Amino acid sequence: MCKGLIGKKLGMTAVFAPDGKQIPVTVVQVGPCVVTQIKTTATDGYNALQLGFGEKKASRINKPVKGHLEKSGASLGLLKEVAVDDPEAYSVGQAISTDIFVAGERVDVTGTTKGRGFSGVMKRHGFGGGRKTHGSKSHRIPGSIGCSAWPSRVIRGKKMPGHYGDSKKTIKNLEIVDVRPDENLILLRGAVPGATSGVLTIKKR
């Protein structure tokens, strides 16, 4: 069985359980993903499927990728690999949708976090900041960062201002609250990384 699919985050909402409890969920459009290449142990050293997701204008696809996609006959915007137990059970051009998931199942979701640009230590690392009264001029700065006579340098890995966000992050063990195959949607309990319309990879545990 295919162990994952590519999806797009549509946003968050809430649903109600049969006992009346409100459950916060993230709505994810999963697939349909098209098989663009099959990788096997004999040819590539491992078993996997290369999946394509999302439409893209043919004029915006370069010639090497266009030639690669000719076998599947689709103009796809994104290609990713997912593990598979039996690659022989699939064929190039085959579409895979939400059928591989069931409600109550646990999955790992990988996405790219929101980019926040260059941020200070209070926003980036949660520093408390300096005092605001009694003549203090140290409010949001990191404060002293160096060492004394030894080792007389700043230690590598010190929490400093810098680029924050826009990094790959995986949230593990999320519960699938509901699967809606007719709309290619799954509802995941809680939040997932990234902004609305961000690309996600949903993998079975």
C-alpha positions in Angstrom: 0.0 0.0 0.0 1.1 3.6 -0.7 2.2 5.1 2.6 1.6 8.8 1.9 0.1 11.5 -0.3 0.6 15.1 -1.1 -2.0 17.6 0.0 -2.8 21.3 0.4 -3.8 23.0 3.6 -7.2 24.8 3.1 -7.6 26.2 6.6 -9.0 25.4 10.1 -12.5 24.9 11.4 -14.3 22.8 14.0 -16.5 19.8 14.0 -18.7 18.2 16.7 -18.2 14.6 17.9 -21.2 12.3 18.5 -20.9 13.1 22.2 -21.2 16.8 21.5 -17.6 17.8 22.1 -16.1 20.4 19.7 -13.0 19.2 17.9 -10.6 21.7 16.2 -9.6 20.4 12.8 -7.4 21.3 9.8 -9.0 20.8 6.4 -6.5 19.3 3.9 -7.1 18.6 0.2 -5.3 15.4 -0.4 -4.8 14.3 -4.0 -5.7 13.1 -6.3 -2.0 12.3 -6.8 -0.8 10.9 -10.1 2.0 8.3 -10.2 4.8 9.8 -12.4 7.5 7.3 -11.7 7.9 3.9 -10.0 11.1 3.1 -8.2 12.0 -0.5 -7.3 14.8 -2.2 -5.4 16.1 -3.7 -8.6 16.5 -0.4 -10.5 16.9 2.2 -7.8 17.8 0.4 -4.6 14.5 1.1 -2.8 10.8 0.9 -3.3 8.9 4.2 -3.8 6.4 6.1 -5.9 7.0 9.5 -7.3 3.7 11.3 -7.1 2.6 14.5 -8.8 0.1 16.9 -7.3 -1.6 20.1 -8.5 -2.1 21.5 -11.9 0.5 23.7 -13.6 0.4 25.6 -16.9 2.3 23.7 -19.6 4.1 26.9 -20.6 5.6 27.1 -17.1 7.1 23.6 -17.2 10.6 23.3 -18.5 11.5 20.8 -21.2 13.3 18.2 -19.0 10.3 18.0 -16.6 7.8 18.1 -19.5 9.6 15.0 -21.0 9.5 13.3 -17.7 5.8 13.8 -17.3 4.9 12.6 -20.8 4.4 9.0 -19.6 1.8 10.1 -17.0 0.2 12.5 -19.4 -0.4 15.3 -16.8 0.8 18.8 -16.2 1.7 18.7 -12.5 3.0 21.4 -10.3 4.8 19.4 -7.6 6.6 16.1 -7.5 7.4 14.1 -4.3 8.4 10.6 -3.4 6.6 8.4 -0.9 7.4 4.9 0.3 5.4 1.9 -0.9 5.3 -1.8 0.0 4.6 -3.3 -3.4 5.5 -0.9 -6.3 4.4 -3.6 -8.8 0.8 -2.9 -7.8 0.9 0.5 -9.3 1.3 1.9 -12.9 2.5 5.2 -14.3 -0.5 7.6 -14.8 -2.6 6.0 -12.0 -4.4 8.4 -9.7 -4.3 7.8 -5.9 -6.8 9.6 -3.7 -8.0 9.7 -0.1 -9.0 6.0 -0.3 -5.8 5.0 1.4 -6.8 6.8 4.7 -9.5 5.9 7.2 -11.1 7.9 10.0 -9.4 7.3 13.3 -6.0 6.6 11.7 -2.8 8.3 12.9 -0.6 10.1 10.4 2.6 12.3 10.3 2.2 15.6 8.5 5.2 17.5 7.1 5.0 21.1 5.9 6.9 24.4 5.7 6.3 26.8 8.6 5.3 30.4 8.0 8.3 32.6 7.2 8.7 35.5 9.6 11.8 37.1 8.2 14.5 38.5 10.4 13.3 38.4 14.0 14.6 39.4 17.4 15.3 37.1 20.3 11.9 37.8 22.0 9.9 36.7 19.0 12.3 34.0 17.8 13.3 32.4 21.1 10.8 33.6 23.6 13.2 35.8 25.6 11.5 37.7 28.4 13.2 41.1 27.7 14.7 43.7 30.0 12.9 45.9 32.5 10.9 48.9 31.2 11.4 51.3 34.1 14.1 52.8 36.3 16.1 54.2 33.4 16.7 50.9 31.7 17.7 51.1 28.1 17.7 47.3 27.6 14.1 46.3 26.5 14.2 43.8 23.6 17.9 43.3 23.1 19.5 39.9 23.9 21.9 41.2 26.5 25.4 39.9 27.2 26.4 37.1 24.8 30.1 36.6 25.3 32.3 34.9 27.8 34.9 36.4 30.1 38.7 35.8 29.8 38.1 32.2 28.8 37.2 31.1 26.2 36.9 34.7 25.1 34.4 34.1 22.3 30.8 33.6 21.6 29.8 29.9 22.0 28.5 28.3 18.8 24.7 27.9 18.7 24.0 30.9 20.9 20.3 32.0 20.7 20.5 35.2 18.6 18.4 37.3 16.3 18.1 35.9 12.8 15.9 34.3 10.2 12.8 32.8 11.7 10.4 30.3 10.2 10.3 29.0 6.6 11.6 25.7 7.7 10.5 22.1 7.3 8.6 20.7 10.2 6.8 17.5 10.9 3.9 17.0 13.4 3.6 13.4 14.4 0.7 11.2 15.4 -2.2 13.4 14.2 -5.6 11.8 14.2 -7.7 11.7 11.1 -11.1 12.9 12.3 -13.0 12.4 9.0 -12.3 11.4 5.4 -14.5 12.8 2.6 -13.5 11.0 -0.6 -16.1 12.8 -2.8 -14.3 16.1 -2.1 -10.8 14.8 -1.7 -10.7 16.1 1.8 -9.4 14.8 5.2 -9.9 16.5 8.5 -7.0 16.3 10.9 -7.3 17.0 14.6 -5.4 20.1 15.6 -3.0 22.4 13.6 -0.4 21.5 11.0 2.6 23.6 9.8 2.4 26.2 7.2 0.1 28.9 5.9 -3.2 28.4 4.0 -2.6 26.8 0.6 0.7 25.5 1.8 1.9 22.1 0.5 1.8 19.2 3.0 3.0 15.6 2.9 0.7 13.2 4.8 2.4 9.9 5.7 0.9 6.8 7.3 2.5 5.6 10.5 
